[in-house]
């Protein structure tokens, strides 16, 4: 085996430690990694069993967000290469604040406090997906606009689940694109509109996978639609995000700043 086994260990869902590991490992593009996430390691017994499992793996690195220092001991005792987020960062923060941290597992995302708000935002995104219920657009924090398959739906759902933002999305149809302006239901909410676009080649590839060899997926059709949509965005001076080389996480982060 030429690659490394990367274990992401958490006493909660593992979302945070997995994101950290992926961000760090992305700095080593010439190496191969196999990522395994091990969530809910929240007892001494689970920690010992997990450490024993990792010790059996070849070329293993362990990233963790184990908030309880006692849960990290089995990993140290097993001689594993452990990179714990709290071990590495908390001491520096304690020094800066002049206070000792109080371990509190599972609160990294604040899910306990805003779970209902996030679920409400997700339901909102689903109810206003693909132009549904336009009469409720005044309740949206952001309204994503673009031609079919530029990434509006996954981005709206990510904004809802990750940030608790009420994100609607509205598709610009070929009929919409033949007009000189945005649809009337959008013009009333210009400050909240965000235009999404991408390269014609990428759009054609995405559409081709869904509707092979259709006019909808043709490169010519994609070029025509994207050019018309971008002209409408510029006419109304909307912020535009090009999603061609972006993950949904990057798209969402840029939209929050736009």
C-alpha positions in Angstrom: 0.0 0.0 0.0 1.5 3.3 -1.1 -1.0 5.6 0.6 -1.8 6.6 4.1 -4.7 5.6 6.2 -6.2 8.7 7.7 -8.5 8.2 10.7 -10.8 11.1 11.8 -11.9 10.5 15.4 -14.6 12.5 17.1 -16.7 12.3 20.2 -19.6 13.7 18.2 -20.5 13.6 14.4 -17.0 13.9 13.0 -17.9 16.7 10.6 -15.4 19.2 12.0 -12.4 16.9 12.3 -13.1 15.5 8.8 -13.1 19.0 7.4 -9.9 19.9 9.2 -8.2 16.7 7.9 -9.3 17.3 4.3 -8.1 20.9 4.4 -4.6 19.9 5.8 -4.2 16.9 3.5 -5.1 19.0 0.4 -1.7 20.6 0.9 -0.1 17.3 0.0 -1.5 16.7 -3.6 1.2 14.2 -4.5 0.4 11.7 -1.7 -2.5 9.3 -1.6 -4.9 9.1 1.4 -7.7 6.8 2.5 -10.0 8.7 4.8 -12.0 6.8 7.5 -14.3 8.8 9.9 -15.0 7.3 13.3 -17.7 9.3 15.1 -19.2 9.1 18.6 -16.0 7.9 20.4 -17.4 9.2 23.7 -16.2 6.7 26.3 -13.0 5.2 27.6 -14.0 1.8 26.2 -14.7 3.2 22.7 -11.5 5.2 22.8 -9.4 2.1 23.6 -11.2 0.0 21.0 -10.7 2.7 18.4 -7.0 3.1 19.2 -6.5 -0.6 18.9 -8.2 -0.6 15.5 -6.0 2.2 14.2 -2.9 0.6 15.6 -3.5 -2.3 13.2 -3.6 -0.1 10.1 -0.5 0.6 8.0 0.8 4.1 7.7 -1.9 5.5 9.9 -2.4 9.2 10.9 -5.1 10.1 13.3 -6.9 13.5 13.4 -9.2 14.0 16.3 -11.6 16.5 18.1 -11.8 14.6 21.3 -12.7 17.2 23.9 -12.1 15.1 26.9 -8.3 14.8 27.5 -8.7 11.3 29.1 -10.2 10.0 25.8 -6.9 10.9 24.0 -4.8 8.8 26.4 -5.3 5.5 24.6 -4.2 7.0 21.3 -1.0 8.4 23.0 -0.4 5.1 24.8 -0.7 3.1 21.6 2.1 5.3 20.0 -0.2 6.6 17.3 0.5 9.7 15.3 -2.2 11.8 16.8 -3.1 15.4 15.7 -5.8 16.6 18.0 -7.4 20.0 17.3 -7.9 20.8 20.9 -4.5 19.7 21.9 -2.9 21.9 19.2 -5.1 25.0 19.5 -6.7 25.2 23.0 -3.4 25.9 24.9 -2.7 29.0 22.7 -6.3 30.2 23.1 -6.1 29.7 26.9 -2.9 31.7 27.0 -4.5 34.6 25.0 -7.7 34.6 27.1 -6.1 34.0 30.5 -8.6 31.3 31.2 -8.6 27.5 31.2 -10.9 25.8 28.7 -13.8 23.6 30.0 -14.1 20.5 27.8 -17.6 20.2 26.4 -18.1 17.6 23.7 -20.4 17.9 20.7 -20.8 21.7 20.8 -18.5 22.5 17.9 -21.3 23.4 15.5 -23.7 24.9 18.1 -26.3 22.4 17.0 -27.9 22.3 20.4 -28.8 26.0 20.3 -29.8 26.5 16.7 -31.0 23.1 15.5 -34.6 24.2 15.1 -33.5 27.3 13.2 -31.4 25.2 10.8 -34.2 22.7 10.2 -36.6 25.6 9.6 -34.1 27.0 7.0 -33.8 23.6 5.4 -37.6 23.3 5.1 -37.8 26.8 3.7 -35.1 25.9 1.0 -37.1 22.8 0.0 -40.4 24.7 -0.1 -38.9 27.4 -2.3 -36.8 25.1 -4.4 -36.8 25.6 -8.2 -39.1 28.6 -8.2 -41.8 27.1 -5.9 -43.9 29.4 -3.9 -42.6 32.7 -5.2 -45.0 34.6 -3.0 -42.8 33.7 -0.1 -39.6 35.2 -1.6 -39.9 38.2 0.8 -39.1 35.7 3.6 -35.7 34.7 2.1 -32.3 35.8 3.3 -30.8 35.0 -0.1 -32.4 34.1 -3.5 -30.1 32.2 -5.8 -30.8 32.8 -9.5 -29.4 31.0 -12.6 -30.1 28.7 -15.5 -30.8 25.0 -14.8 -28.0 22.9 -13.3 -25.7 25.7 -12.1 -25.8 24.4 -8.5 -28.6 26.4 -7.0 -30.4 23.6 -5.1 -27.4 22.0 -3.3 -26.0 25.5 -2.4 -29.4 26.6 -1.0 -29.6 23.5 1.2 -26.0 23.8 2.3 -26.6 27.5 3.3 -29.6 26.3 5.3 -28.0 23.4 7.0 -24.6 24.9 7.7 -25.5 28.5 8.4 -29.2 28.6 9.1 -29.9 30.9 6.2 -33.2 30.9 4.4 -32.1 30.5 0.8 -34.6 30.2 -2.0 -33.6 29.4 -5.6 -35.2 30.4 -8.9 -34.4 28.9 -12.3 -34.2 31.1 -15.3 -36.0 29.3 -18.1 -35.4 29.8 -21.8 -38.6 31.9 -21.9 -37.3 34.1 -19.0 -34.0 34.5 -20.9 -35.8 35.9 -24.0 -37.0 38.9 -22.0 -35.2 42.1 -21.4 -35.3 41.9 -17.6 -35.6 39.5 -14.7 -39.0 38.0 -13.9 -41.3 40.3 -12.0 -41.3 38.2 -8.9 -37.5 38.6 -8.6 -37.3 42.4 -9.3 -39.1 43.1 -6.0 -36.2 41.5 -4.1 -33.0 42.7 -5.9 -30.9 43.2 -2.8 -31.2 39.6 -1.9 -30.6 38.2 -5.4 -27.3 36.4 -6.2 -26.5 35.1 -9.7 -24.8 31.8 -10.2 -23.0 30.9 -13.4 -20.4 28.5 -14.7 -18.5 27.6 -17.9 -20.6 26.4 -20.8 -18.4 23.3 -21.1 -19.0 22.3 -17.4 -22.7 23.0 -17.7 -23.0 20.9 -20.9 -21.2 18.0 -19.1 -23.6 18.2 -16.1 -26.6 18.2 -18.3 -25.3 15.5 -20.6 -25.1 13.2 -17.6 -28.7 13.8 -16.9 -30.2 14.0 -20.4 -27.7 12.5 -22.8 -27.5 13.9 -26.4 -30.4 16.3 -25.8 -30.7 19.9 -27.1 -30.9 20.9 -23.4 -27.4 19.4 -22.9 -25.8 20.8 -26.1 -22.9 23.1 -25.8 -24.5 25.7 -28.1 -27.7 25.7 -25.9 -25.6 26.1 -22.7 -23.6 29.0 -24.2 -26.8 30.8 -25.2 -28.5 30.4 -21.9 -25.5 31.4 -19.8 -24.8 34.5 -21.9 -28.4 35.6 -21.6 -28.5 35.0 -17.9 -25.2 36.9 -17.3 -26.5 39.8 -19.3 -29.6 40.0 -17.1 -27.4 39.8 -13.9 -25.1 42.6 -15.2 -28.1 44.8 -16.2 -29.4 44.6 -12.6 -25.8 44.7 -11.1 -26.3 41.5 -9.2 -23.4 39.8 -7.4 -22.3 36.9 -9.5 -20.5 33.7 -8.4 -18.8 31.5 -11.0 -19.2 27.9 -9.7 -17.1 26.2 -12.3 -14.2 25.2 -10.1 -15.9 25.5 -6.7 -17.2 23.0 -4.2 -20.6 23.7 -2.7 -18.8 24.8 0.5 -16.8 27.4 -1.4 -19.9 28.6 -3.2 -21.8 29.1 0.0 -18.9 30.9 1.7 -18.6 33.3 -1.2 -22.3 34.0 -1.2 -22.3 34.9 2.5 -19.7 37.5 1.8 -21.2 38.9 -1.4 
